[in-house]
Amino acid sequence: MMRRAAICAVVVWCCVGSAAYADGPGVGAPSIAALGDSAISGEAGRWAGNTNGSSSRVDALGSTAYWDTPTGEAIRGCHRSKSAEVYIGIQAVNLACSGARTTTSAGGSDFKPGIDFYSDSSGRVGQARALQQYASSHNVKAVVLLIGANNYGFADIVQACVTDWLTSPSWWPNYCQDDSGIRARFTNARITAETANVRTAILNVHTAMANAGYGDDQWTLLVQTYSSPIPNGAGFRYPQTGFTRQTIGGCGVWNRDADWANRTVVTTFNSTAVNAAAQSGLSNVEILDMTNALAGHRLCENTVGLLEEKGVATWQTPGAVDKSEWVSQIRTVTTLFPPYQLQEDGHPSYWGQLALRNCLRLAYNDGATRAGTCTPAGGGLNGSGEPMMTLR
């Protein structure tokens, strides 16, 4: 088992003072933990808005954005950014990992810890085991879990939709929603299987906390839903004819596929999580609904724009948050160049992560954790520099 000191060295934000070593269930400062995949790890959290100009205009966190140790990433590619939502102002640990599924993938150097108790001789562990270790020496009051999209193959779905848009004409569109490989991901049998997988992940989190000495009345599990990253077809600011939707906006998808993505893909991801939570039978589970948390600021939505389209000099310009997209562009060969990374595509970026953070803080509610549906609250920033949000 990893020593407590090693845990604190790996996740540099988790420890506050020497008292952290003596904490445990019900003892010491309250703490929160995040588990899951890229949508909660902080993927794309480096970038505040989108631009086709100099990347410096939107570079909010710089080249160390994803470092969770003093010298780099503890697990390569997890992209646990400094803007991740879990950092709500109390002790926090970010155990989520970009690319994670419900179970650990340990092939080669591309290690992706799942929501399980995986452990190997090199010290690599699954997220449930890491949570158990952390909770043993910290007073964890809430755990937030977002998982399941990669079980359905989120990245493959995005790639298929963009490829079909790029390679078919407007007078004979090829829709990704009717591709056989995509349809197969959303059959009743597949949904039933993935719901069972997410239910197991939820029960693994519960087991981890029980093994660390917690009763159900000492902590709350917030099962989070995914945010819609693109508007419906009618809400795009670029036409679906021509190529500007991708070459300028980085959002190449047919209107009909955009509607389907919200109606079927996002809805299935989220119903899987909600149904899995219900099937778990646990009494200390709440749902944090983030489906529309980015609404009005989604990729290519006609209510916002690229910095240059809105006359915004940099992400630090007053009012930039209200005019910017909160989701990172989908970068193909026409828009992908360093320092951007392909895995950042389509994820809540800096402003999006901070908006979700505000939502999570409202749900944590100073320890009286509650369920709710989170939406933007009319613009501007709160005292913590986060977009204003409402939880109802």
Backbone hydrogen bonds in HBPLUS format (Angstrom, degrees):
<---DONOR---> <-ACCEPTOR-->    atom                        ^
c    i                          cat <-CA-CA->   ^        H-A-AA   ^      H-
h    n   atom  resd res      DA  || num        DHA   H-A  angle D-A-AA Bond
n    s   type  num  typ     dist DA aas  dist angle  dist       angle   num
A0006-ALA N   A0003-ARG O   3.00 MM   3  5.24 122.3  2.34 100.8 115.5     1
A0007-ILE N   A0003-ARG O   3.12 MM   4  6.55 150.5  2.21 150.0 158.4     2
A0008-CYS N   A0004-ARG O   3.14 MM   4  6.48 160.5  2.18 153.9 157.8     3
A0009-ALA N   A0005-ALA O   3.04 MM   4  6.30 141.0  2.20 140.5 151.3     4
A0010-VAL N   A0006-ALA O   3.01 MM   4  6.24 147.1  2.12 147.3 155.4     5
A0011-VAL N   A0007-ILE O   3.01 MM   4  6.25 164.8  2.03 157.4 160.8     6
A0014-CYS N   A0011-VAL O   3.00 MM   3  5.73 170.4  2.01 128.9 131.6     7
A0020-ALA N   A0017-GLY O   3.37 MM   3  6.15 164.2  2.40 117.4 120.8     8
A0021-TYR N   A0018-SER O   3.20 MM   3  5.98 158.2  2.25 121.1 125.0     9
A0022-ALA N   A0019-ALA O   3.00 MM   3  5.49 150.2  2.09 114.6 122.9    10
A0024-GLY N   A0027-VAL O   3.40 MM   3  5.15 165.3  2.42 126.2 126.6    11
A0027-VAL N   A0024-GLY O   2.88 MM   3  5.15 169.3  1.89 136.0 135.7    12
A0031-SER N   A0139-ASN O   2.84 MM 108  5.57 133.6  2.05 147.7 142.8    13
A0141-LYS N   A0031-SER O   2.84 MM 110  5.80 161.4  1.87 155.6 155.9    14
A0032-ILE N   A0091-GLN O   2.96 MM  59  6.41 144.4  2.09 141.9 151.6    15
A0093-VAL N   A0032-ILE O   3.07 MM  61  6.60 143.2  2.21 150.7 161.3    16
A0033-ALA N   A0142-ALA O   3.09 MM 109  6.59 152.8  2.17 146.8 155.2    17
A0144-VAL N   A0033-ALA O   2.87 MM 111  6.33 161.4  1.91 161.8 167.3    18
A0034-ALA N   A0093-VAL O   3.01 MM  59  6.45 153.2  2.08 160.6 168.9    19
A0095-LEU N   A0034-ALA O   2.89 MM  61  5.78 154.2  1.96 157.2 162.1    20
A0035-LEU N   A0144-VAL O   2.91 MM 109  6.28 161.4  1.95 164.7 168.4    21
A0146-LEU N   A0035-LEU O   3.13 MM 111  6.57 153.3  2.20 143.6 150.4    22
A0097-CYS N   A0036-GLY O   3.05 MM  61  6.32 163.7  2.07 133.3 133.5    23
A0037-ASP N   A0146-LEU O   3.15 MM 109  6.54 137.5  2.34 166.8 176.9    24
A0040-ILE N   A0037-ASP O   3.11 MM   3  5.88 165.2  2.14 121.6 126.3    25
A0041-SER N   A0037-ASP O   2.92 MM   4  5.97 140.0  2.08 147.0 158.3    26
A0043-GLU N   A0038-SER O   3.38 MM   5  5.19 148.3  2.49 144.5 149.4    27
A0045-GLY N   A0042-GLY O   2.86 MM   3  5.21 146.6  1.98 141.6 141.6    28
A0047-TRP N   A0044-ALA O   3.25 MM   3  6.08 156.4  2.31 125.8 128.7    29
A0060-ALA N   A0046-ARG O   2.92 MM  14  5.64 137.5  2.10 161.0 174.3    30
A0350-TYR N   A0047-TRP O   2.77 MM 303  5.29 147.7  1.87 136.5 140.8    31
A0048-ALA N   A0058-VAL O   2.76 MM  10  4.89 161.7  1.79 143.8 147.8    32
A0307-LEU N   A0050-ASN O   3.05 MM 257  6.42 157.4  2.11 162.7 168.8    33
A0057-ARG N   A0054-SER O   3.09 MM   3  5.87 164.0  2.12 119.7 124.1    34
A0058-VAL N   A0055-SER O   3.07 MM   3  5.71 156.7  2.13 117.2 123.1    35
A0315-TRP N   A0057-ARG O   2.83 MM 258  6.13 144.5  1.96 166.2 174.5    36
A0065-ALA N   A0062-GLY O   3.12 MM   3  5.59 150.1  2.21 124.9 124.7    37
A0067-TRP N   A0064-THR O   3.07 MM   3  5.28 168.7  2.08 115.8 119.1    38
A0082-LYS N   A0065-ALA O   3.17 MM  17  5.99 137.7  2.36 153.2 165.2    39
A0068-ASP N   A0072-GLY O   3.25 MM   4  6.35 134.2  2.47 125.4 131.1    40
A0069-THR N   A0072-GLY O   2.99 MM   3  5.36 127.2  2.27 159.7 173.8    41
A0078-CYS N   A0075-ILE O   3.13 MM   3  5.86 163.2  2.16 146.7 145.0    42
A0098-SER N   A0078-CYS O   2.99 MM  20  4.53 160.3  2.03 110.1 116.3    43
A0081-SER N   A0079-HIS O   3.09 MM   2  5.54 119.9  2.47 106.7  90.5    44
A0084-ALA N   A0081-SER O   3.15 MM   3  5.36 163.1  2.18 111.0 113.0    45
A0087-TYR N   A0084-ALA O   3.47 MM   3  6.45 169.9  2.48 127.2 128.3    46
A0088-ILE N   A0086-VAL O   2.87 MM   2  5.66 130.3  2.12 111.6  96.2    47
A0100-ALA N   A0097-CYS O   3.04 MM   3  5.53 155.1  2.11 141.2 140.1    48
A0115-ILE N   A0102-THR O   2.84 MM  13  5.11 135.5  2.03 109.1 121.2    49
A0105-SER N   A0112-LYS O   2.89 MM   7  5.04 164.4  1.92 147.2 151.0    50
A0112-LYS N   A0105-SER O   2.79 MM   7  5.04 166.9  1.81 155.8 159.3    51
A0127-GLN N   A0114-GLY O   2.69 MM  13  5.69 152.0  1.76 168.3 178.2    52
A0128-ALA N   A0116-ASP O   3.06 MM  12  4.82 123.2  2.40 130.5 139.7    53
A0129-ARG N   A0116-ASP O   3.20 MM  13  6.56 144.4  2.33 147.5 139.8    54
A0126-GLY N   A0118-TYR O   2.84 MM   8  4.62 146.8  1.95 128.2 127.4    55
A0120-ASP N   A0124-ARG O   3.10 MM   4  5.65 136.9  2.30 151.7 160.6    56
A0123-GLY N   A0120-ASP O   3.07 MM   3  5.67 164.2  2.10 120.5 123.3    57
A0130-ALA N   A0126-GLY O   2.97 MM   4  6.24 159.3  2.01 152.4 159.0    58
A0131-LEU N   A0127-GLN O   2.86 MM   4  6.03 152.5  1.93 144.5 151.9    59
A0132-GLN N   A0128-ALA O   2.97 MM   4  6.25 157.5  2.02 146.4 152.2    60
A0133-GLN N   A0129-ARG O   3.02 MM   4  6.32 158.2  2.07 150.8 155.8    61
A0134-TYR N   A0130-ALA O   2.95 MM   4  6.19 164.5  1.98 149.9 154.3    62
A0135-ALA N   A0131-LEU O   2.76 MM   4  5.86 173.7  1.77 161.8 163.7    63
A0136-SER N   A0132-GLN O   3.16 MM   4  6.17 138.0  2.35 138.0 147.2    64
A0137-SER N   A0134-TYR O   3.08 MM   3  5.76 153.7  2.16 116.4 123.2    65
A0138-HIS N   A0135-ALA O   3.47 MM   3  4.95 168.1  2.48  94.9  98.3    66
A0220-THR N   A0141-LYS O   3.01 MM  79  6.41 142.9  2.15 132.9 141.6    67
A0143-VAL N   A0220-THR O   2.94 MM  77  6.38 154.1  2.01 158.3 163.8    68
A0222-LEU N   A0143-VAL O   2.75 MM  79  6.05 163.3  1.78 160.2 165.7    69
A0145-LEU N   A0222-LEU O   2.85 MM  77  6.21 161.2  1.89 162.3 166.3    70
A0224-GLN N   A0145-LEU O   2.85 MM  79  5.87 167.1  1.87 155.4 159.7    71
A0151-ASN N   A0148-GLY O   3.08 MM   3  5.16 131.6  2.33  98.9 112.4    72
A0152-TYR N   A0149-ALA O   3.15 MM   3  5.40 132.1  2.39  99.9 111.5    73
A0154-PHE N   A0149-ALA O   3.20 MM   5  5.49 136.6  2.40 124.1 133.8    74
A0157-ILE N   A0153-GLY O   3.05 MM   4  6.31 152.2  2.13 156.4 165.1    75
A0158-VAL N   A0154-PHE O   3.06 MM   4  6.39 162.7  2.09 157.2 160.9    76
A0159-GLN N   A0155-ALA O   2.99 MM   4  6.18 166.0  2.01 149.7 153.7    77
A0160-ALA N   A0156-ASP O   2.94 MM   4  6.07 158.7  1.98 144.7 150.4    78
A0161-CYS N   A0157-ILE O   3.04 MM   4  6.25 160.6  2.08 151.5 156.2    79
A0162-VAL N   A0158-VAL O   3.02 MM   4  6.23 166.0  2.04 157.8 161.1    80
A0163-THR N   A0159-GLN O   2.91 MM   4  5.94 163.5  1.93 150.0 155.4    81
A0164-ASP N   A0160-ALA O   2.96 MM   4  6.04 161.1  2.00 145.9 151.0    82
A0165-TRP N   A0161-CYS O   3.14 MM   4  6.30 149.5  2.24 138.4 146.3    83
A0166-LEU N   A0162-VAL O   2.95 MM   4  6.18 162.0  1.98 153.0 157.8    84
A0167-THR N   A0163-THR O   3.01 MM   4  6.06 143.1  2.15 148.0 157.0    85
A0172-TRP N   A0169-PRO O   3.00 MM   3  5.32 159.4  2.04 110.3 117.0    86
A0179-ASP N   A0176-CYS O   3.04 MM   3  5.17 167.2  2.05 111.2 115.1    87
A0182-ILE N   A0179-ASP O   3.03 MM   3  5.28 132.4  2.26 104.7 117.7    88
A0183-ARG N   A0179-ASP O   2.88 MM   4  6.13 170.1  1.89 166.9 169.7    89
A0184-ALA N   A0180-SER O   3.09 MM   4  6.15 152.5  2.17 144.2 150.7    90
A0185-ARG N   A0182-ILE O   3.01 MM   3  5.48 152.3  2.09 111.6 120.0    91
A0186-PHE N   A0183-ARG O   3.02 MM   3  5.59 163.9  2.05 117.8 123.1    92
A0191-ILE N   A0187-THR O   2.97 MM   4  6.23 165.7  1.99 157.2 161.0    93
A0192-THR N   A0188-ASN O   2.93 MM   4  6.10 158.6  1.98 147.7 153.6    94
A0193-ALA N   A0189-ALA O   3.01 MM   4  6.23 156.3  2.06 145.1 151.5    95
A0194-GLU N   A0190-ARG O   2.88 MM   4  6.13 163.3  1.91 155.9 160.0    96
A0195-THR N   A0191-ILE O   2.89 MM   4  5.97 151.5  1.97 146.4 154.4    97
A0196-ALA N   A0192-THR O   3.11 MM   4  6.33 152.3  2.19 141.4 148.2    98
A0197-ASN N   A0193-ALA O   3.03 MM   4  6.37 147.3  2.14 141.4 150.8    99
A0198-VAL N   A0194-GLU O   2.93 MM   4  6.21 157.7  1.98 149.6 154.3   100
A0199-ARG N   A0195-THR O   2.89 MM   4  6.08 154.7  1.96 145.4 153.2   101
A0200-THR N   A0196-ALA O   2.97 MM   4  6.22 154.3  2.04 144.8 151.1   102
A0201-ALA N   A0197-ASN O   3.04 MM   4  6.36 150.6  2.13 141.2 149.3   103
A0202-ILE N   A0198-VAL O   2.91 MM   4  6.25 156.9  1.97 152.4 157.9   104
A0203-LEU N   A0199-ARG O   2.95 MM   4  6.26 160.0  1.99 151.8 157.2   105
A0204-ASN N   A0200-THR O   2.82 MM   4  6.07 140.9  1.97 143.5 155.1   106
A0205-VAL N   A0201-ALA O   3.03 MM   4  6.40 149.9  2.13 147.7 154.7   107
A0206-HIS N   A0202-ILE O   3.10 MM   4  6.45 159.0  2.14 147.3 152.9   108
A0207-THR N   A0203-LEU O   2.88 MM   4  6.12 156.5  1.94 145.4 151.8   109
A0208-ALA N   A0204-ASN O   2.88 MM   4  6.08 156.9  1.94 147.5 153.6   110
A0209-MET N   A0205-VAL O   3.09 MM   4  6.38 159.7  2.13 151.1 155.6   111
A0210-ALA N   A0206-HIS O   2.92 MM   4  6.17 157.0  1.98 149.2 156.4   112
A0211-ASN N   A0207-THR O   2.78 MM   4  5.96 161.6  1.82 153.8 158.7   113
A0212-ALA N   A0208-ALA O   3.04 MM   4  6.24 133.2  2.27 135.7 148.0   114
A0214-TYR N   A0209-MET O   2.99 MM   5  5.50 163.3  2.02 147.8 146.2   115
A0213-GLY N   A0210-ALA O   2.98 MM   3  5.15 158.2  2.03 106.0 112.6   116
A0218-GLN N   A0215-GLY O   3.00 MM   3  5.50 165.3  2.02 120.6 123.9   117
A0221-LEU N   A0284-ASN O   2.87 MM  63  6.18 172.2  1.88 166.5 168.9   118
A0286-GLU N   A0221-LEU O   2.88 MM  65  6.25 159.6  1.92 159.0 163.0   119
A0223-VAL N   A0286-GLU O   2.82 MM  63  6.16 160.8  1.86 173.0 172.4   120
A0288-LEU N   A0223-VAL O   2.98 MM  65  6.00 163.4  2.00 135.2 139.7   121
A0225-THR N   A0288-LEU O   3.05 MM  63  6.42 148.3  2.15 160.4 157.2   122
A0228-SER N   A0291-THR O   2.91 MM  63  5.56 172.0  1.92 146.4 143.8   123
A0299-LEU N   A0229-PRO O   3.00 MM  70  6.21 151.2  2.08 166.5 159.6   124
A0235-GLY N   A0232-ASN O   2.83 MM   3  5.47 156.8  1.88 123.2 131.1   125
A0236-PHE N   A0233-GLY O   3.37 MM   3  5.83 173.4  2.38 118.1 117.9   126
A0302-ASN N   A0235-GLY O   2.85 MM  67  5.73 143.7  1.98 164.6 166.9   127
A0237-ARG N   A0300-CYS O   3.02 MM  63  5.95 144.9  2.14 160.1 167.1   128
A0246-GLN N   A0243-PHE O   3.06 MM   3  5.76 143.6  2.19 117.9 125.8   129
A0247-THR N   A0243-PHE O   2.89 MM   4  6.00 168.5  1.90 163.9 161.2   130
A0248-ILE N   A0244-THR O   2.96 MM   4  5.05 154.7  2.02 125.6 132.1   131
A0249-GLY N   A0244-THR O   3.16 MM   5  6.59 162.3  2.19 162.7 168.3   132
A0251-CYS N   A0245-ARG O   2.94 MM   6  5.65 159.7  1.98 137.5 143.1   133
A0250-GLY N   A0246-GLN O   2.93 MM   4  4.16 135.9  2.13 102.7 114.5   134
A0330-ILE N   A0250-GLY O   2.86 MM  80  4.83 165.1  1.88 140.4 139.2   135
A0257-ASP N   A0254-TRP O   2.99 MM   3  5.14 118.7  2.38  99.3 114.8   136
A0258-ALA N   A0254-TRP O   2.86 MM   4  6.22 147.7  1.97 153.0 163.5   137
A0259-ASP N   A0255-ASN O   2.95 MM   4  6.31 159.6  2.00 154.3 158.8   138
A0260-TRP N   A0256-ARG O   3.00 MM   4  6.22 158.0  2.05 140.2 146.7   139
A0261-ALA N   A0257-ASP O   2.76 MM   4  5.93 150.0  1.85 143.5 151.9   140
A0262-ASN N   A0258-ALA O   3.18 MM   4  6.51 157.9  2.24 150.3 153.7   141
A0263-ARG N   A0259-ASP O   2.86 MM   4  6.02 163.5  1.89 152.3 158.0   142
A0264-THR N   A0260-TRP O   2.67 MM   4  5.42 162.5  1.70 149.9 154.2   143
A0266-VAL N   A0261-ALA O   2.86 MM   5  6.22 167.1  1.88 174.1 178.1   144
A0268-THR N   A0264-THR O   2.79 MM   4  5.69 151.4  1.87 139.7 147.6   145
A0269-PHE N   A0265-VAL O   2.94 MM   4  6.21 169.3  1.95 159.4 162.0   146
A0270-ASN N   A0266-VAL O   3.01 MM   4  6.18 163.4  2.04 150.5 154.8   147
A0271-SER N   A0267-THR O   2.80 MM   4  5.94 158.8  1.84 150.2 156.5   148
A0272-THR N   A0268-THR O   2.94 MM   4  5.91 152.4  2.01 146.9 153.9   149
A0273-ALA N   A0269-PHE O   3.27 MM   4  6.61 153.0  2.34 140.1 146.1   150
A0274-VAL N   A0270-ASN O   2.96 MM   4  6.20 169.6  1.97 153.7 156.3   151
A0275-ASN N   A0271-SER O   2.84 MM   4  5.80 165.2  1.86 145.8 150.7   152
A0276-ALA N   A0272-THR O   2.94 MM   4  5.92 151.6  2.02 139.7 148.3   153
A0277-ALA N   A0273-ALA O   2.96 MM   4  6.17 154.8  2.03 147.1 153.5   154
A0278-ALA N   A0274-VAL O   3.09 MM   4  6.38 157.5  2.14 145.7 151.5   155
A0279-GLN N   A0275-ASN O   2.87 MM   4  6.08 157.0  1.92 148.5 155.1   156
A0280-SER N   A0276-ALA O   2.99 MM   4  6.13 125.3  2.30 139.6 152.9   157
A0280-SER N   A0277-ALA O   3.25 MM   3  5.20 140.4  2.41  94.4 105.5   158
A0281-GLY N   A0278-ALA O   3.37 MM   3  5.97 152.4  2.46 111.3 116.9   159
A0372-GLY N   A0287-ILE O   3.25 MM  85  6.75 156.6  2.31 159.6 161.1   160
A0289-ASP N   A0372-GLY O   2.89 MM  83  6.13 159.5  1.93 165.2 166.1   161
A0374-CYS N   A0289-ASP O   2.97 MM  85  6.21 168.3  1.98 172.0 171.2   162
A0293-ALA N   A0290-MET O   3.08 MM   3  5.00 172.2  2.09 113.5 114.3   163
A0295-ALA N   A0292-ASN O   3.24 MM   3  5.08 160.6  2.28 101.2 107.0   164
A0297-HIS N   A0294-LEU O   2.85 MM   3  5.47 155.6  1.91 145.8 150.5   165
A0326-TRP N   A0297-HIS O   2.73 MM  29  5.37 170.7  1.74 157.5 155.0   166
A0301-GLU N   A0298-ARG O   3.08 MM   3  5.36 163.9  2.11 131.2 128.6   167
A0304-VAL N   A0301-GLU O   3.30 MM   3  6.00 174.0  2.30 122.3 124.0   168
A0305-GLY N   A0323-LYS O   3.13 MM  18  6.40 145.0  2.26 152.1 158.2   169
A0309-GLU N   A0306-LEU O   2.99 MM   3  5.11 128.4  2.27 100.5 114.8   170
A0310-LYS N   A0306-LEU O   3.17 MM   4  6.45 137.3  2.36 150.7 162.0   171
A0310-LYS N   A0307-LEU O   3.17 MM   3  5.31 135.8  2.37  99.1 110.9   172
A0312-VAL N   A0307-LEU O   2.92 MM   5  4.88 168.7  1.94 149.0 146.6   173
A0317-THR N   A0314-THR O   3.06 MM   3  5.45 166.0  2.08 114.1 118.7   174
A0320-ALA N   A0317-THR O   2.92 MM   3  5.43 154.6  1.99 148.2 146.1   175
A0322-ASP N   A0319-GLY O   3.13 MM   3  5.63 133.9  2.35 110.7 121.3   176
A0323-LYS N   A0320-ALA O   3.11 MM   3  5.33 139.7  2.28 104.8 115.9   177
A0324-SER N   A0320-ALA O   3.07 MM   4  5.97 123.6  2.40 152.0 166.2   178
A0349-SER N   A0326-TRP O   2.87 MM  23  5.48 155.2  1.93 123.4 131.7   179
A0328-SER N   A0347-HIS O   2.86 MM  19  5.51 164.2  1.89 155.5 156.1   180
A0346-GLY N   A0328-SER O   3.02 MM  18  5.09 141.0  2.18 126.0 130.7   181
A0335-THR N   A0332-THR O   3.01 MM   3  5.45 148.6  2.11 112.2 121.0   182
A0336-LEU N   A0332-THR O   2.68 MM   4  5.40 141.0  1.83 168.8 175.9   183
A0340-TYR N   A0337-PHE O   3.11 MM   3  5.82 142.9  2.25 134.1 129.5   184
A0344-GLU N   A0341-GLN O   2.96 MM   3  5.63 161.7  2.00 120.8 126.9   185
A0345-ASP N   A0342-LEU O   3.14 MM   3  5.78 166.3  2.16 120.3 124.3   186
A0347-HIS N   A0344-GLU O   3.34 MM   3  6.02 151.1  2.43 146.1 142.0   187
A0352-GLY N   A0349-SER O   2.87 MM   3  5.02 107.1  2.41 104.1 122.9   188
A0353-GLN N   A0349-SER O   2.61 MM   4  5.76 160.7  1.65 168.6 174.6   189
A0354-LEU N   A0350-TYR O   2.99 MM   4  6.25 159.4  2.04 150.0 155.6   190
A0355-ALA N   A0351-TRP O   2.88 MM   4  6.07 146.2  1.99 143.9 153.5   191
A0356-LEU N   A0352-GLY O   2.97 MM   4  6.23 161.5  2.00 150.1 154.4   192
A0357-ARG N   A0353-GLN O   2.83 MM   4  6.09 144.2  1.96 141.7 152.9   193
A0358-ASN N   A0354-LEU O   2.97 MM   4  6.22 155.5  2.03 144.2 149.1   194
A0359-CYS N   A0355-ALA O   3.07 MM   4  6.43 156.4  2.13 146.5 153.0   195
A0360-LEU N   A0356-LEU O   2.87 MM   4  6.16 158.1  1.91 149.6 155.3   196
A0361-ARG N   A0357-ARG O   2.86 MM   4  6.15 158.0  1.91 153.5 159.4   197
A0362-LEU N   A0358-ASN O   2.99 MM   4  6.26 156.7  2.04 148.4 154.6   198
A0363-ALA N   A0359-CYS O   2.91 MM   4  6.23 148.5  2.01 146.6 156.1   199
A0364-TYR N   A0360-LEU O   2.76 MM   4  6.02 154.1  1.83 151.7 159.0   200
A0365-ASN N   A0361-ARG O   2.95 MM   4  6.21 156.6  2.01 147.7 153.5   201
A0370-ARG N   A0363-ALA O   2.84 MM   7  5.17 157.4  1.89 147.2 155.0   202
A0367-GLY N   A0364-TYR O   2.96 MM   3  5.54 134.4  2.17 115.0 127.1   203
A0368-ALA N   A0365-ASN O   3.06 MM   3  5.22 164.3  2.08 118.5 117.9   204
A0392-ARG N   A0373-THR O   2.97 MM  19  5.24 167.6  1.98 140.7 141.8   205
A0375-THR N   A0390-THR O   2.95 MM  15  5.40 153.3  2.02 150.2 159.0   206
A0390-THR N   A0375-THR O   2.78 MM  15  5.40 160.1  1.82 164.6 171.4   207
A0377-ALA N   A0388-MET O   2.94 MM  11  5.21 157.7  1.99 130.7 125.6   208
A0388-MET N   A0380-GLY O   3.19 MM   8  6.01 145.6  2.31 144.1 142.3   209
A0382-ASN N   A0386-GLU O   2.77 MM   4  5.44 152.8  1.84 150.9 158.3   210
A0385-GLY N   A0382-ASN O   2.99 MM   3  5.39 163.1  2.02 120.1 121.5   211
